[in-house]
Amino acid sequence: MKREDASDLAGSTAVGALVAFVLLALTVSGRAGDPLFGDADLFDWSVTHRPSVAVAMARAVTYTGTGFIPYTLVLLAGLLVGRSARQRLFSVAAGLLCLAAGQAVRYGVMSLIARPRPATAGWSTHASGWSFPSGHTTTSAITAGLIVLAVLARAPRGRGPLVVAIGCWGVLVGLTRVYLGVHWFSDVLGGWLFALCWLSLSTYVVTRLAPPSSTR
């Protein structure tokens, strides 16, 4: 895809995701943080379907969505996508900035909306802060998106299964937050929409600022 076409697609996607996220955020705020349709049912189901093995696996997956792991993955993706030293430096810096800034903006939105989490009696892992949008979900989705973009840019063949695996990881981290009882599903949906908007906006900016490709 040409750079101009990628920029236009990213811009359109950013606008669409932003509209959807704002509508969801307004709905959450309008209900004073109360569960939306389906939230309580999914929470109740998760509380009653938690064998120890499943909880251990969910905790293992959810821990990959925070801390140093996402930053390490983004750094590796930046090294992968660059062909020259200059491009690698730019890609690493852009990826890490995208992730860090996305987390900061999400934190601001979360503090502004101040939605309470589900009752602690249903938790199966530690959590802190307000609930919407989910931090683990947002971080893992942004990370997965950056890795996918790197793979699409650098892997000409056989990239389909890898892209699917990366996408599944990003989705699973979000779902574990609901399964472990620390988020409503609408928090996770908000995290996905926020991440899509942020990734698309970042892609739009990068396609305008990235140095030209070079094989040397």
FIGUDREN-212210 format. One line per field, with one value per atom (N, C-alpha, C): residue in three letters; atom name; x, y, z. Coordinates in steps of 0.001 Angstrom, whole numbers, plus 500000, padded with zeros to 6 digits. Layout:
REM FIGUDREN-212210
aa = c(ALA / ...)
at = c(CA / ...)
east = c(X / ...)
north = c(Y / ...)
up = c(Z / ...)
***
This chain:
REM FIGUDREN-212210
aa = c(MET / MET / MET / LYS / LYS / LYS / ARG / ARG / ARG / GLU / GLU / GLU / ASP / ASP / ASP / ALA / ALA / ALA / SER / SER / SER / ASP / ASP / ASP / LEU / LEU / LEU / ALA / ALA / ALA / GLY / GLY / GLY / SER / SER / SER / THR / THR / THR / ALA / ALA / ALA / VAL / VAL / VAL / GLY / GLY / GLY / ALA / ALA / ALA / LEU / LEU / LEU / VAL / VAL / VAL / ALA / ALA / ALA / PHE / PHE / PHE / VAL / VAL / VAL / LEU / LEU / LEU / LEU / LEU / LEU / ALA / ALA / ALA / LEU / LEU / LEU / THR / THR / THR / VAL / VAL / VAL / SER / SER / SER / GLY / GLY / GLY / ARG / ARG / ARG / ALA / ALA / ALA / GLY / GLY / GLY / ASP / ASP / ASP / PRO / PRO / PRO / LEU / LEU / LEU / PHE / PHE / PHE / GLY / GLY / GLY / ASP / ASP / ASP / ALA / ALA / ALA / ASP / ASP / ASP / LEU / LEU / LEU / PHE / PHE / PHE / ASP / ASP / ASP / TRP / TRP / TRP / SER / SER / SER / VAL / VAL / VAL / THR / THR / THR / HIS / HIS / HIS / ARG / ARG / ARG / PRO / PRO / PRO / SER / SER / SER / VAL / VAL / VAL / ALA / ALA / ALA / VAL / VAL / VAL / ALA / ALA / ALA / MET / MET / MET / ALA / ALA / ALA / ARG / ARG / ARG / ALA / ALA / ALA / VAL / VAL / VAL / THR / THR / THR / TYR / TYR / TYR / THR / THR / THR / GLY / GLY / GLY / THR / THR / THR / GLY / GLY / GLY / PHE / PHE / PHE / ILE / ILE / ILE / PRO / PRO / PRO / TYR / TYR / TYR / THR / THR / THR / LEU / LEU / LEU / VAL / VAL / VAL / LEU / LEU / LEU / LEU / LEU / LEU / ALA / ALA / ALA / GLY / GLY / GLY / LEU / LEU / LEU / LEU / LEU / LEU / VAL / VAL / VAL / GLY / GLY / GLY / ARG / ARG / ARG / SER / SER / SER / ALA / ALA / ALA / ARG / ARG / ARG / GLN / GLN / GLN / ARG / ARG / ARG / LEU / LEU / LEU / PHE / PHE / PHE / SER / SER / SER / VAL / VAL / VAL / ALA / ALA / ALA / ALA / ALA / ALA / GLY / GLY / GLY / LEU / LEU / LEU / LEU / LEU / LEU / CYS / CYS / CYS / LEU / LEU / LEU / ALA / ALA / ALA / ALA / ALA / ALA / GLY / GLY / GLY / GLN / GLN / GLN / ALA / ALA / ALA / VAL / VAL / VAL / ARG / ARG / ARG / TYR / TYR / TYR / GLY / GLY / GLY / VAL / VAL / VAL / MET / MET / MET / SER / SER / SER / LEU / LEU / LEU / ILE / ILE / ILE / ALA / ALA / ALA / ARG / ARG / ARG / PRO / PRO / PRO / ARG / ARG / ARG / PRO / PRO / PRO / ALA / ALA / ALA / THR / THR / THR / ALA / ALA / ALA / GLY / GLY / GLY / TRP / TRP / TRP / SER / SER / SER / THR / THR / THR / HIS / HIS / HIS / ALA / ALA / ALA / SER / SER / SER / GLY / GLY / GLY / TRP / TRP / TRP / SER / SER / SER / PHE / PHE / PHE / PRO / PRO / PRO / SER / SER / SER / GLY / GLY / GLY / HIS / HIS / HIS / THR / THR / THR / THR / THR / THR / THR / THR / THR / SER / SER / SER / ALA / ALA / ALA / ILE / ILE / ILE / THR / THR / THR / ALA / ALA / ALA / GLY / GLY / GLY / LEU / LEU / LEU / ILE / ILE / ILE / VAL / VAL / VAL / LEU / LEU / LEU / ALA / ALA / ALA / VAL / VAL / VAL / LEU / LEU / LEU / ALA / ALA / ALA / ARG / ARG / ARG / ALA / ALA / ALA / PRO / PRO / PRO / ARG / ARG / ARG / GLY / GLY / GLY / ARG / ARG / ARG / GLY / GLY / GLY / PRO / PRO / PRO / LEU / LEU / LEU / VAL / VAL / VAL / VAL / VAL / VAL / ALA / ALA / ALA / ILE / ILE / ILE / GLY / GLY / GLY / CYS / CYS / CYS / TRP / TRP / TRP / GLY / GLY / GLY / VAL / VAL / VAL / LEU / LEU / LEU / VAL / VAL / VAL / GLY / GLY / GLY / LEU / LEU / LEU / THR / THR / THR / ARG / ARG / ARG / VAL / VAL / VAL / TYR / TYR / TYR / LEU / LEU / LEU / GLY / GLY / GLY / VAL / VAL / VAL / HIS / HIS / HIS / TRP / TRP / TRP / PHE / PHE / PHE / SER / SER / SER / ASP / ASP / ASP / VAL / VAL / VAL / LEU / LEU / LEU / GLY / GLY / GLY / GLY / GLY / GLY / TRP / TRP / TRP / LEU / LEU / LEU / PHE / PHE / PHE / ALA / ALA / ALA / LEU / LEU / LEU / CYS / CYS / CYS / TRP / TRP / TRP / LEU / LEU / LEU / SER / SER / SER / LEU / LEU / LEU / SER / SER / SER / THR / THR / THR / TYR / TYR / TYR / VAL / VAL / VAL / VAL / VAL / VAL / THR / THR / THR / ARG / ARG / ARG / LEU / LEU / LEU / ALA / ALA / ALA / PRO / PRO / PRO / PRO / PRO / PRO / SER / SER / SER / SER / SER / SER / THR / THR / THR / ARG / ARG / ARG)
at = c(N / CA / C / N / CA / C / N / CA / C / N / CA / C / N / CA / C / N / CA / C / N / CA / C / N / CA / C / N / CA / C / N / CA / C / N / CA / C / N / CA / C / N / CA / C / N / CA / C / N / CA / C / N / CA / C / N / CA / C / N / CA / C / N / CA / C / N / CA / C / N / CA / C / N / CA / C / N / CA / C / N / CA / C / N / CA / C / N / CA / C / N / CA / C / N / CA / C / N / CA / C / N / CA / C / N / CA / C / N / CA / C / N / CA / C / N / CA / C / N / CA / C / N / CA / C / N / CA / C / N / CA / C / N / CA / C / N / CA / C / N / CA / C / N / CA / C / N / CA / C / N / CA / C / N / CA / C / N / CA / C / N / CA / C / N / CA / C / N / CA / C / N / CA / C / N / CA / C / N / CA / C / N / CA / C / N / CA / C / N / CA / C / N / CA / C / N / CA / C / N / CA / C / N / CA / C / N / CA / C / N / CA / C / N / CA / C / N / CA / C / N / CA / C / N / CA / C / N / CA / C / N / CA / C / N / CA / C / N / CA / C / N / CA / C / N / CA / C / N / CA / C / N / CA / C / N / CA / C / N / CA / C / N / CA / C / N / CA / C / N / CA / C / N / CA / C / N / CA / C / N / CA / C / N / CA / C / N / CA / C / N / CA / C / N / CA / C / N / CA / C / N / CA / C / N / CA / C / N / CA / C / N / CA / C / N / CA / C / N / CA / C / N / CA / C / N / CA / C / N / CA / C / N / CA / C / N / CA / C / N / CA / C / N / CA / C / N / CA / C / N / CA / C / N / CA / C / N / CA / C / N / CA / C / N / CA / C / N / CA / C / N / CA / C / N / CA / C / N / CA / C / N / CA / C / N / CA / C / N / CA / C / N / CA / C / N / CA / C / N / CA / C / N / CA / C / N / CA / C / N / CA / C / N / CA / C / N / CA / C / N / CA / C / N / CA / C / N / CA / C / N / CA / C / N / CA / C / N / CA / C / N / CA / C / N / CA / C / N / CA / C / N / CA / C / N / CA / C / N / CA / C / N / CA / C / N / CA / C / N / CA / C / N / CA / C / N / CA / C / N / CA / C / N / CA / C / N / CA / C / N / CA / C / N / CA / C / N / CA / C / N / CA / C / N / CA / C / N / CA / C / N / CA / C / N / CA / C / N / CA / C / N / CA / C / N / CA / C / N / CA / C / N / CA / C / N / CA / C / N / CA / C / N / CA / C / N / CA / C / N / CA / C / N / CA / C / N / CA / C / N / CA / C / N / CA / C / N / CA / C / N / CA / C / N / CA / C / N / CA / C / N / CA / C / N / CA / C / N / CA / C / N / CA / C / N / CA / C / N / CA / C / N / CA / C / N / CA / C / N / CA / C / N / CA / C / N / CA / C / N / CA / C / N / CA / C / N / CA / C / N / CA / C / N / CA / C / N / CA / C / N / CA / C / N / CA / C / N / CA / C / N / CA / C / N / CA / C / N / CA / C / N / CA / C / N / CA / C / N / CA / C / N / CA / C / N / CA / C / N / CA / C / N / CA / C / N / CA / C / N / CA / C / N / CA / C / N / CA / C / N / CA / C / N / CA / C / N / CA / C / N / CA / C / N / CA / C / N / CA / C / N / CA / C / N / CA / C / N / CA / C / N / CA / C / N / CA / C / N / CA / C / N / CA / C / N / CA / C / N / CA / C / N / CA / C)
east = c(500842 / 500000 / 500883 / 500533 / 501292 / 501135 / 502145 / 502135 / 500908 / 500523 / 499366 / 498088 / 497951 / 496758 / 496715 / 497876 / 497935 / 497577 / 498039 / 497736 / 496239 / 495612 / 494177 / 493369 / 493757 / 493051 / 493189 / 494402 / 494634 / 493831 / 493778 / 493008 / 491534 / 490986 / 489561 / 489240 / 490119 / 489908 / 489977 / 490902 / 491033 / 489761 / 489195 / 487965 / 486810 / 486667 / 485589 / 485706 / 486930 / 487136 / 486917 / 487319 / 487125 / 485646 / 484869 / 483425 / 482803 / 483173 / 482627 / 483048 / 484317 / 484797 / 484088 / 483931 / 483266 / 481824 / 481131 / 479748 / 479677 / 480606 / 480634 / 480972 / 481954 / 482342 / 481189 / 480455 / 479307 / 478218 / 478039 / 477046 / 477442 / 478725 / 479215 / 479042 / 479419 / 479290 / 477833 / 476981 / 475568 / 474885 / 475427 / 474870 / 475616 / 476418 / 477156 / 478024 / 478541 / 479437 / 478758 / 477432 / 476722 / 476984 / 476866 / 477114 / 476186 / 476725 / 475925 / 475323 / 474597 / 473931 / 474950 / 474745 / 475619 / 476778 / 477122 / 478261 / 478062 / 476927 / 476671 / 476587 / 475987 / 475861 / 477232 / 478114 / 479459 / 480262 / 480079 / 480764 / 480290 / 478972 / 478428 / 478892 / 478951 / 479398 / 480843 / 481679 / 483102 / 483297 / 482522 / 482659 / 482342 / 481401 / 480964 / 481666 / 482610 / 483335 / 484830 / 485389 / 486803 / 487523 / 487746 / 488611 / 490025 / 490766 / 492076 / 493037 / 492978 / 493873 / 493558 / 492283 / 491880 / 492276 / 492126 / 492508 / 494014 / 494797 / 496248 / 496653 / 496013 / 496317 / 495901 / 494748 / 494277 / 495209 / 495685 / 496628 / 497929 / 498407 / 499645 / 499501 / 498361 / 498125 / 497967 / 497213 / 496930 / 498191 / 499156 / 500393 / 501258 / 501070 / 501839 / 501345 / 500217 / 499648 / 500055 / 501056 / 501488 / 502969 / 503535 / 504932 / 505915 / 507035 / 508129 / 507869 / 506984 / 506798 / 506304 / 505246 / 504821 / 505913 / 506670 / 507731 / 508844 / 509164 / 510173 / 509714 / 508458 / 507910 / 507889 / 507522 / 507495 / 508904 / 509870 / 511261 / 511723 / 511416 / 511803 / 511097 / 509831 / 509097 / 509730 / 510184 / 510843 / 512145 / 512902 / 514145 / 513862 / 512745 / 512387 / 512001 / 511256 / 510669 / 511677 / 512737 / 513704 / 514695 / 515059 / 516042 / 517433 / 517496 / 518770 / 518833 / 520022 / 520172 / 519264 / 519166 / 518314 / 516857 / 516408 / 515021 / 514729 / 515666 / 515469 / 515331 / 516186 / 516123 / 514791 / 514362 / 513082 / 511926 / 511956 / 510857 / 510758 / 511901 / 511896 / 511368 / 511875 / 511439 / 509956 / 509490 / 508087 / 507188 / 507596 / 506791 / 506697 / 507838 / 507837 / 507063 / 507201 / 506452 / 504958 / 504579 / 503173 / 502574 / 503287 / 502781 / 502719 / 503796 / 503842 / 502804 / 502704 / 501736 / 500304 / 500073 / 498741 / 498336 / 499270 / 498983 / 498683 / 499425 / 499222 / 497849 / 497490 / 496192 / 495055 / 495220 / 494197 / 494022 / 495135 / 495058 / 494267 / 494479 / 493726 / 492237 / 491900 / 490488 / 489880 / 490614 / 490139 / 489853 / 490743 / 490560 / 489381 / 489169 / 488060 / 486714 / 486610 / 485344 / 485121 / 486191 / 486155 / 485061 / 485080 / 484101 / 484580 / 483740 / 484151 / 484296 / 485188 / 485345 / 484209 / 484087 / 483136 / 483490 / 482556 / 482760 / 483984 / 484810 / 486051 / 485824 / 484632 / 484347 / 484487 / 484376 / 484478 / 485847 / 486834 / 488159 / 488966 / 489768 / 490716 / 492136 / 492368 / 493710 / 493731 / 494912 / 495037 / 494702 / 494103 / 493824 / 493778 / 494048 / 493999 / 493521 / 493058 / 492606 / 491166 / 490716 / 489357 / 489267 / 488075 / 487798 / 487785 / 487371 / 487140 / 488075 / 488748 / 488872 / 489960 / 489894 / 490836 / 492270 / 493171 / 494567 / 495299 / 495135 / 495773 / 495301 / 494006 / 493451 / 494048 / 494087 / 494628 / 496093 / 496882 / 498320 / 498590 / 497930 / 498171 / 497684 / 496568 / 496046 / 496972 / 497465 / 498419 / 499686 / 500174 / 501380 / 501172 / 500068 / 499777 / 499675 / 499026 / 498893 / 500234 / 501126 / 502449 / 503252 / 503144 / 503859 / 503292 / 501978 / 501341 / 501796 / 501840 / 502295 / 503733 / 504576 / 505963 / 506027 / 505231 / 505224 / 504721 / 503665 / 503123 / 504127 / 504951 / 505933 / 507149 / 507469 / 508741 / 508621 / 507447 / 507312 / 506474 / 507114 / 506368 / 505521 / 505956 / 505210 / 505041 / 503977 / 503737 / 503419 / 502945 / 502704 / 501311 / 500406 / 499030 / 498894 / 499439 / 499329 / 499959 / 501069 / 501736 / 500877 / 500289 / 499412 / 498205 / 497639 / 496487 / 496884 / 498055 / 498514 / 498719 / 499316 / 499537 / 498211 / 497295 / 495979 / 495230 / 495335 / 494666 / 495216 / 496533 / 497125 / 496541 / 496466 / 495925 / 494487 / 493694 / 492294 / 492198 / 493008 / 492936 / 493283 / 494249 / 494586 / 493366 / 492658 / 491451 / 490386 / 490177 / 489148 / 489485 / 490785 / 491146 / 490771 / 490719 / 490346 / 488891 / 488059 / 486663 / 486581 / 487298 / 487244 / 487739 / 488751 / 489290 / 488497 / 487473 / 486524 / 486893 / 487955 / 488399 / 487914 / 487225 / 486681 / 485336 / 484491 / 483301 / 483729 / 482919 / 483258 / 483284 / 482410 / 482411 / 483716 / 484390 / 485717 / 486709 / 486626 / 487514 / 487213 / 485933 / 485540 / 486064 / 485959 / 486500 / 487997 / 488708 / 490153 / 490502 / 489746 / 489995 / 489752 / 488644 / 488332 / 489371 / 489767 / 490793 / 492102 / 492497 / 493739 / 493676 / 492542 / 492398 / 492512 / 491862 / 491940 / 493371 / 494017 / 495376 / 496369 / 496263 / 497146 / 496949 / 495696 / 495403 / 495917 / 495710 / 496214 / 497738 / 498375 / 499842 / 500352 / 499676 / 500068 / 499946 / 498891 / 498693 / 499860 / 500247 / 501342 / 502667 / 502925 / 504193 / 504336 / 503247 / 503333 / 503633 / 503375 / 503708 / 505139 / 505676 / 506975 / 508109 / 507784 / 508816 / 509809 / 511085 / 512084 / 511777 / 512125 / 511866 / 512583 / 511975 / 512581 / 513898 / 514815 / 516117 / 516621 / 517179 / 517697 / 519164 / 519773 / 521182 / 521337)
north = c(498809 / 500000 / 501249 / 502224 / 503457 / 504232 / 505051 / 505803 / 506710 / 507346 / 508236 / 507465 / 506278 / 505458 / 504981 / 504572 / 504136 / 505276 / 506480 / 507645 / 507941 / 507879 / 508142 / 507095 / 505820 / 504749 / 504893 / 505204 / 505366 / 506533 / 507630 / 508786 / 508496 / 507799 / 507457 / 506509 / 505521 / 504566 / 505262 / 506192 / 506929 / 507697 / 508334 / 509104 / 508178 / 507064 / 506129 / 505532 / 505132 / 504555 / 505590 / 506828 / 507891 / 508145 / 508182 / 508396 / 507276 / 506027 / 504891 / 504935 / 505287 / 505347 / 506446 / 507610 / 508728 / 508359 / 507722 / 507307 / 506324 / 505361 / 504394 / 505087 / 505988 / 506705 / 507549 / 508200 / 509002 / 508124 / 506946 / 506010 / 505559 / 505223 / 504811 / 505937 / 507151 / 508290 / 508586 / 508460 / 508748 / 507792 / 506591 / 505606 / 505596 / 506629 / 506781 / 505565 / 504927 / 503794 / 502466 / 502428 / 501162 / 500243 / 498931 / 497995 / 498272 / 498100 / 498222 / 496859 / 496817 / 495573 / 494451 / 493351 / 492190 / 492179 / 493325 / 493384 / 492479 / 492625 / 491858 / 490363 / 489997 / 488571 / 487943 / 488632 / 488102 / 488043 / 489013 / 489000 / 487820 / 487630 / 486520 / 485173 / 485055 / 483796 / 483519 / 484546 / 484340 / 483920 / 484481 / 484148 / 482680 / 482131 / 480748 / 479726 / 480167 / 479253 / 479512 / 479212 / 479476 / 478287 / 477232 / 476168 / 476696 / 476124 / 476657 / 476729 / 475742 / 475743 / 476921 / 477167 / 478270 / 479615 / 479748 / 480999 / 481228 / 480166 / 480291 / 480704 / 480113 / 480471 / 481908 / 482313 / 483677 / 484687 / 484382 / 485284 / 485380 / 484265 / 484274 / 485152 / 485041 / 485852 / 487322 / 487590 / 488990 / 489728 / 489028 / 489669 / 490110 / 489495 / 489901 / 491217 / 491703 / 492936 / 494187 / 494104 / 495283 / 495161 / 496227 / 496181 / 496260 / 495556 / 495665 / 494850 / 493848 / 492963 / 493721 / 494533 / 495268 / 496174 / 496836 / 497723 / 496932 / 495770 / 494932 / 494478 / 494079 / 493636 / 494771 / 495965 / 497113 / 497468 / 497388 / 497654 / 496671 / 495388 / 494379 / 494616 / 495035 / 495319 / 496485 / 497505 / 498633 / 498242 / 497361 / 496879 / 496058 / 495330 / 494495 / 495314 / 496385 / 497096 / 497982 / 498411 / 499292 / 498533 / 499114 / 498498 / 499087 / 500322 / 500976 / 501363 / 501763 / 502169 / 503353 / 504277 / 505449 / 505046 / 504157 / 503720 / 502917 / 502092 / 501332 / 502266 / 503264 / 504227 / 504962 / 505393 / 506091 / 505186 / 503926 / 502993 / 502654 / 502417 / 502108 / 503294 / 504486 / 505681 / 505941 / 505794 / 506037 / 505023 / 503754 / 502723 / 502919 / 503173 / 503372 / 504630 / 505687 / 506912 / 506677 / 505937 / 505622 / 504897 / 503897 / 503119 / 503954 / 504665 / 505455 / 506576 / 507274 / 508363 / 507829 / 506684 / 506076 / 505717 / 505167 / 504842 / 506102 / 507167 / 508408 / 509016 / 509051 / 509610 / 508750 / 507429 / 506542 / 506786 / 506998 / 507256 / 508539 / 509549 / 510784 / 510585 / 509831 / 509538 / 508730 / 507729 / 506897 / 507741 / 508653 / 509499 / 510447 / 510911 / 511817 / 511118 / 509891 / 509159 / 508554 / 508074 / 507563 / 506517 / 505502 / 504425 / 503398 / 503044 / 502027 / 500655 / 499842 / 498466 / 497601 / 496377 / 495428 / 495171 / 494622 / 494349 / 493460 / 493797 / 493068 / 491613 / 491282 / 489894 / 488948 / 489480 / 488644 / 488659 / 489318 / 489412 / 488145 / 487795 / 486679 / 487117 / 488410 / 488956 / 490361 / 490927 / 492281 / 493299 / 494419 / 495522 / 496814 / 497924 / 499220 / 500276 / 501386 / 502475 / 502302 / 503263 / 503212 / 502169 / 502007 / 500836 / 501084 / 502272 / 502500 / 503568 / 503270 / 501979 / 501121 / 499829 / 498891 / 499175 / 499295 / 499578 / 498414 / 497202 / 496024 / 495829 / 496022 / 495849 / 496850 / 498105 / 499151 / 498903 / 498599 / 498385 / 497210 / 496081 / 494897 / 495100 / 495816 / 496040 / 496970 / 498030 / 498913 / 498141 / 497348 / 496551 / 495574 / 494837 / 493881 / 494581 / 495742 / 496478 / 496916 / 497385 / 497804 / 496621 / 495479 / 494291 / 493843 / 493854 / 493462 / 494381 / 495672 / 496605 / 496298 / 495946 / 495594 / 494330 / 493341 / 492083 / 492305 / 493073 / 493350 / 494091 / 494916 / 495687 / 494866 / 493829 / 493135 / 491670 / 491065 / 489643 / 489484 / 489282 / 489209 / 487956 / 486842 / 485590 / 484915 / 484128 / 483367 / 484198 / 485418 / 486297 / 486136 / 485485 / 485346 / 484699 / 483481 / 482836 / 483645 / 484309 / 485115 / 486313 / 486959 / 488098 / 487659 / 486512 / 485996 / 485698 / 485076 / 484745 / 485995 / 487017 / 488271 / 488930 / 488936 / 489510 / 488770 / 487447 / 486642 / 486956 / 487150 / 487525 / 488840 / 489840 / 491129 / 491024 / 490195 / 490004 / 489244 / 488203 / 487367 / 488134 / 489023 / 489808 / 490590 / 491199 / 491926 / 491031 / 489868 / 488963 / 488427 / 488262 / 487779 / 488791 / 490069 / 491077 / 490904 / 490484 / 490189 / 488874 / 487866 / 486546 / 486589 / 487395 / 487501 / 488464 / 489077 / 489846 / 491271 / 491810 / 493151 / 494234 / 493822 / 494786 / 494296 / 495257 / 494951 / 494772 / 494057 / 493871 / 495208 / 496135 / 497441 / 498204 / 497930 / 498512 / 497987 / 496692 / 496050 / 496550 / 496651 / 497179 / 498600 / 499387 / 500742 / 500747 / 499810 / 499703 / 499369 / 498461 / 498100 / 499282 / 499995 / 501148 / 502257 / 502494 / 503517 / 503130 / 501874 / 501420 / 501531 / 501177 / 501277 / 502726 / 503617 / 505039 / 505541 / 505180 / 505671 / 505120 / 503836 / 503237 / 503872 / 504085 / 504670 / 506102 / 506862 / 508238 / 508258 / 507350 / 507275 / 506876 / 505924 / 505504 / 506654 / 507427 / 508592 / 509567 / 509835 / 510768 / 510210 / 508923 / 508323 / 508267 / 507959 / 507900 / 509265 / 510304 / 511654 / 512049 / 511458 / 511903 / 510903 / 509627 / 508597 / 508916 / 508594 / 508801 / 507880 / 508251 / 507412 / 506085 / 505070 / 503748 / 503772 / 502928 / 502814 / 501417 / 500856 / 499500 / 499494 / 500656 / 500722 / 500839)
up = c(500000 / 500000 / 500000 / 499163 / 499099 / 500398 / 500688 / 501941 / 502028 / 500915 / 500938 / 501241 / 500643 / 500889 / 502341 / 502878 / 504270 / 505208 / 504882 / 505709 / 505707 / 504536 / 504440 / 505199 / 505062 / 505758 / 507269 / 507713 / 509145 / 509697 / 508960 / 509416 / 509530 / 508534 / 508568 / 509714 / 509928 / 511013 / 512369 / 512516 / 513776 / 514092 / 513099 / 513320 / 513706 / 512985 / 513294 / 514683 / 515050 / 516381 / 517472 / 517199 / 518189 / 518435 / 517370 / 517523 / 518352 / 518046 / 518786 / 520251 / 520503 / 521883 / 522663 / 522060 / 522745 / 523076 / 522154 / 522417 / 523577 / 523607 / 524704 / 526018 / 525996 / 527212 / 527741 / 526852 / 527277 / 527881 / 527309 / 527851 / 529248 / 529423 / 530736 / 531753 / 531355 / 532257 / 532574 / 531559 / 531757 / 532718 / 532833 / 533763 / 535099 / 535315 / 536574 / 536882 / 535834 / 536033 / 536221 / 536242 / 536412 / 535216 / 535408 / 534295 / 533115 / 531916 / 530711 / 530366 / 529275 / 528871 / 528687 / 529375 / 529259 / 530232 / 530803 / 531724 / 532937 / 533583 / 534813 / 534523 / 533387 / 533047 / 532837 / 532122 / 531889 / 533188 / 534048 / 535340 / 536179 / 536246 / 537028 / 536480 / 535154 / 534549 / 534931 / 534870 / 535175 / 536627 / 537528 / 538949 / 539202 / 538454 / 538688 / 537788 / 536971 / 536077 / 536185 / 537358 / 537585 / 538208 / 537444 / 537958 / 538149 / 539057 / 539422 / 538232 / 537362 / 536199 / 535280 / 535051 / 534179 / 534779 / 536091 / 536750 / 536637 / 536830 / 536711 / 535299 / 534295 / 532911 / 532613 / 533116 / 532893 / 533539 / 534726 / 535394 / 534614 / 534092 / 533311 / 532069 / 531407 / 530205 / 530565 / 531613 / 531963 / 532378 / 532997 / 533424 / 532246 / 531079 / 529900 / 529316 / 529795 / 529252 / 529996 / 530861 / 531610 / 531940 / 532511 / 532935 / 531779 / 531904 / 530928 / 529661 / 529721 / 528570 / 527337 / 527415 / 526215 / 525655 / 526527 / 526040 / 525352 / 525879 / 525238 / 523858 / 523760 / 522478 / 521458 / 521899 / 520989 / 520533 / 521430 / 521053 / 519976 / 520169 / 519179 / 517848 / 517907 / 516673 / 515928 / 516665 / 516029 / 515361 / 516000 / 515397 / 514145 / 514171 / 513027 / 511812 / 512026 / 510892 / 510167 / 510851 / 510206 / 509340 / 508209 / 507320 / 507523 / 507921 / 508176 / 509649 / 510110 / 511508 / 511823 / 510883 / 511092 / 511217 / 510336 / 510381 / 511650 / 512083 / 513315 / 514509 / 514562 / 515660 / 515654 / 514470 / 514348 / 514744 / 514266 / 514533 / 516016 / 516650 / 518080 / 518872 / 518562 / 519284 / 519070 / 517833 / 517534 / 518238 / 518237 / 518883 / 520378 / 521021 / 522470 / 522858 / 522054 / 522323 / 522154 / 521127 / 520892 / 522092 / 522595 / 523721 / 524995 / 525303 / 526532 / 526520 / 525397 / 525306 / 525346 / 524704 / 524746 / 526166 / 526933 / 528326 / 529135 / 528875 / 529616 / 529312 / 528036 / 527662 / 528222 / 528147 / 528717 / 530200 / 530904 / 532338 / 532613 / 531779 / 531937 / 531708 / 530665 / 530385 / 531523 / 532003 / 533103 / 534349 / 534677 / 535851 / 535671 / 534457 / 534182 / 534324 / 533809 / 533866 / 535245 / 535878 / 537265 / 537466 / 536644 / 536782 / 537803 / 538770 / 539752 / 539100 / 539664 / 539210 / 539764 / 539256 / 539860 / 541329 / 542061 / 543487 / 543695 / 544676 / 544921 / 545305 / 545758 / 546129 / 544943 / 543725 / 542529 / 541883 / 542503 / 541893 / 542115 / 541106 / 541227 / 540919 / 540920 / 540743 / 541301 / 541432 / 541962 / 540877 / 541291 / 540373 / 541174 / 540492 / 541155 / 540170 / 540684 / 539826 / 539385 / 538581 / 538050 / 536930 / 536396 / 535559 / 534054 / 533607 / 532170 / 531626 / 530500 / 529819 / 530467 / 530250 / 530863 / 530436 / 531421 / 531127 / 530487 / 531049 / 530456 / 529009 / 528797 / 527456 / 526486 / 526894 / 526034 / 525718 / 526740 / 526548 / 525629 / 525872 / 525047 / 523616 / 523451 / 522102 / 521308 / 521941 / 521260 / 520905 / 521856 / 521613 / 520471 / 520508 / 519441 / 518093 / 518076 / 516827 / 516264 / 517122 / 516661 / 516122 / 516789 / 516304 / 514966 / 514841 / 513577 / 512449 / 512703 / 511675 / 511256 / 512235 / 511918 / 511078 / 511441 / 510696 / 509272 / 509121 / 507788 / 506921 / 507554 / 506793 / 506383 / 507168 / 506965 / 506575 / 506737 / 506418 / 505148 / 504004 / 502747 / 502612 / 503225 / 503081 / 504438 / 504553 / 505762 / 506985 / 506776 / 507916 / 508505 / 507766 / 508224 / 509595 / 509784 / 511093 / 512216 / 511934 / 512961 / 513349 / 512369 / 512643 / 513472 / 513123 / 513876 / 515316 / 515509 / 516862 / 517698 / 517102 / 517821 / 518174 / 517217 / 517474 / 518561 / 518561 / 519591 / 520979 / 521057 / 522349 / 522853 / 521965 / 522349 / 522832 / 522167 / 522559 / 523877 / 524030 / 525225 / 526491 / 526411 / 527597 / 528070 / 527144 / 527515 / 528116 / 527517 / 528019 / 529410 / 529701 / 531036 / 532111 / 531764 / 532758 / 533189 / 532255 / 532595 / 533348 / 532866 / 533488 / 534931 / 535203 / 536551 / 537432 / 536861 / 537658 / 537980 / 537378 / 537744 / 536778 / 535715 / 534756 / 534237 / 533875 / 533089 / 531628 / 530859 / 529445 / 528708 / 529082 / 528414 / 528666 / 529791 / 530026 / 528986 / 528732 / 527758 / 526354 / 526017 / 524712 / 524540 / 525611 / 525562 / 525333 / 525968 / 525761 / 524329 / 523732 / 522331 / 521396 / 521612 / 520763 / 520929 / 522175 / 522426 / 521726 / 521856 / 521236 / 519720 / 519132 / 517675 / 517228 / 517954 / 517624 / 517759 / 518861 / 519112 / 518082 / 517771 / 516772 / 515402 / 515035 / 513725 / 513645 / 514719 / 514742 / 514675 / 515417 / 515411 / 514033 / 513400 / 512060 / 511070 / 511217 / 510345 / 510487 / 511733 / 511976 / 511440 / 511725 / 511327 / 509809 / 509103 / 507643 / 507041 / 507810 / 507342 / 507687 / 508767 / 509269 / 509042 / 508769 / 508671 / 507556 / 507768 / 506708 / 505523 / 504328 / 503157 / 503238 / 502608 / 502614 / 501855 / 502352 / 501694 / 501867 / 500862 / 500931 / 501335 / 501482 / 501850 / 503354)
***
